């Protein structure tokens, strides 16, 4: 084997070693990126679920308040009817 062939082979092996290192670092970077994206989606799901729960709680409180208001209105109407009946009875 001549010196030139030896240099070419050695240069080729170095190039392949750098290529393998680069591919390995790219693979590691992709794995890290997948991990980060997965964590991001998990946190988004958690945030969305939390937001949904907050909306549901707000809706429940609104419905309870409306139910209480309706109950009070019905009680007030009943009292007014009773007063009108009382006044009508003694008029």
C-alpha positions in Angstrom: 0.0 0.0 0.0 1.4 3.3 -1.0 1.6 6.4 1.2 -1.0 8.2 -0.8 -3.5 5.3 -0.5 -2.8 5.2 3.2 -3.5 9.0 3.5 -6.8 8.6 1.6 -7.9 5.6 3.7 -7.0 7.5 6.9 -8.8 10.6 5.7 -11.9 8.5 4.7 -11.9 6.9 8.2 -11.7 10.3 9.9 -14.5 11.6 7.7 -16.7 8.5 8.5 -15.9 8.9 12.2 -17.0 12.6 12.2 -20.1 11.6 10.2 -21.0 8.9 12.7 -20.4 11.4 15.6 -22.6 14.0 13.8 -25.3 11.4 13.2 -25.1 10.3 16.9 -25.4 13.9 18.1 -28.3 14.5 15.7 -30.0 11.4 17.0 -29.5 12.6 20.6 -30.8 16.0 19.7 -33.9 14.5 18.1 -34.5 12.4 21.2 -34.2 15.4 23.4 -36.5 17.4 21.2 -39.1 14.6 21.2 -38.9 14.5 25.0 -39.4 18.3 25.2 -42.3 18.2 22.8 -43.9 15.4 24.8 -43.6 17.4 28.0 -45.0 20.4 26.3 -48.1 18.5 25.1 -48.5 17.0 28.5 -48.4 20.4 30.2 -50.8 21.8 27.5 -53.2 18.9 28.2 -53.0 19.6 31.9 -53.5 23.3 31.4 -56.5 22.7 29.0 -58.0 20.2 31.5 -57.6 22.7 34.3 -59.1 25.5 32.2 -62.0 23.1 31.4 -62.5 22.3 35.0 -62.5 26.0 35.9 -65.1 26.7 33.2 -67.2 23.8 34.5 -66.9 25.2 38.1 -67.9 28.6 36.9 -70.8 27.2 35.0 -71.9 25.2 38.1 -71.7 28.3 40.3 -73.7 30.3 37.7 -76.3 27.6 37.6 -76.5 27.5 41.4 -76.9 31.3 41.6 -79.6 31.2 39.0 -81.4 28.4 40.9 -81.2 30.4 44.1 -82.5 33.5 42.4 -85.4 31.6 40.9 -86.2 30.1 44.3 -86.2 33.6 45.9 -88.3 35.0 43.1 -90.9 32.1 43.5 -90.9 32.7 47.3 -91.4 36.4 46.8 -94.3 35.8 44.3 -95.9 33.4 46.8 -95.7 36.0 49.6 -97.2 38.7 47.3 -100.0 36.3 46.3 -100.7 35.5 50.0 -100.8 39.2 50.8 -103.2 39.9 47.9 -105.4 37.0 49.0 -105.4 38.3 52.6 -106.3 41.9 51.4 -108.9 40.5 49.1 -110.4 38.4 51.9 -110.8 41.4 54.3 -111.7 44.0 51.8 
